[in-house]
Amino acid sequence: MIDFLVIGGGIGGISVASRLAPLGKTVVVEAEEGLGYHATGRSAAMFEESYGLPSTRALNRASRAFLEEAGVLAPRGFMIVGTEEDREAFDTDMASMGMEPITVAEAREMVPILNPEVVTRAGWHAEAWDIDVDLLLQGYAREVRAHGGEIRLKSPVTAIARARDGWRVTAGDEEIAARLLVNAAGAWADRIAGLAGVRRIGLTPFRRSMARLPAPGGQDVRRWPMLFGPGETWYAKPDAGKLLVSPADEDPVEPHDAWADDMVLAEGLHRYERVVTEPVTRVETSWAGLRSFAPDRQLVIGFAPDAPGFFWHAALGGYGIQTSPAASRLAADLIAGRAPEIGRDLAAALSPARLA
């Protein structure tokens, strides 16, 4: 029997496994052929401390030092651009995200394609960084293996049974006996709970689409900041000399290997086009991922109140990558019976018991 079985090989599961491996025999099972296949590998991959609800921001702050020391952050900057029509949403975002007002001329110095006839206001925040997601993910995986843990790919979970001393889980073509089960299955986390006979948390996966465009007008976009439409109606981010544009869609869907909806993508590209001088002439590729939320949109980290030995690490929303150092540390503290480093109040706010 192993000590810890982690279901899910995204950033949530692998980061928790990296914390648990020094504490006991740890195995990660992942249904896909590689780690981070779904939400993790399809993220815009930004670190912005002021993004999210207060509990998420606390995790962001607690994660920053780890990410800096891991060498996975690169300067990017964050800009919000507004028009006369979205003044109220612009003001709300400026206040909630602590952004500095700048002139449209200053904004155009950083992003020359902004349309001065449409953009009437802009905000700026220098402290936003790109995250090298693969480097971070593989770093967690190395930590798992360095402490004798195993990562088993192509091992979908098809059955879970309670046992006197823990759990029996069928993953791939084998049965694994584990003292403690960590449910880090992303969009599938409620289904895993159902297999285990554990009360679900009301998880909802939402589709988020992305398009990769050629550099607008042949511009060198490498030093451009991330651009954001007020009320999160669209965003754009440089990526390897191209520009990623998302409609920031949030359509509830069933868990699946997501793809972009052409109409939703077109509507988002139109919102982006309204504030720039260069039209979208070609989409090189598009994709979608799933961002999964609990009803109150806070992360869910803690023991299931109705099932001893069943631990939730789910509902990470769009924050799983940037919060992974602190969130995984909280999970390990709770599993090990230690006082949570991040504080008991925050641990209680994220506990699945709040959803009972």
Secondary structure by P-SEA (a helix, b strand, c coil): cccbbbccccaaaaaaaaaaccccbbbbbbcccccccccccccccccccccccaaaaaaaaaaaaaaaaaccbbbbbbbbbbcccaaaaaaaaaaaabbbbbcaaaaaaacccccccccccbbbbccbbbbaaaaaaaaaaaaaaaabbbbbcccccccccccccccccccccbbbbbcbbbcccccaaaaaaaaacccccbbbbbbbbbbbbccccccccccccbbbcccccbbbbbcccbbbbbccbbbbbccccbbbcaaaaaaaaaaaacccccccccccccbbbbbbbcccccccccccccccccccccccccccccaaaaaaaaaaaaaacccccccaaaaaaacccccc
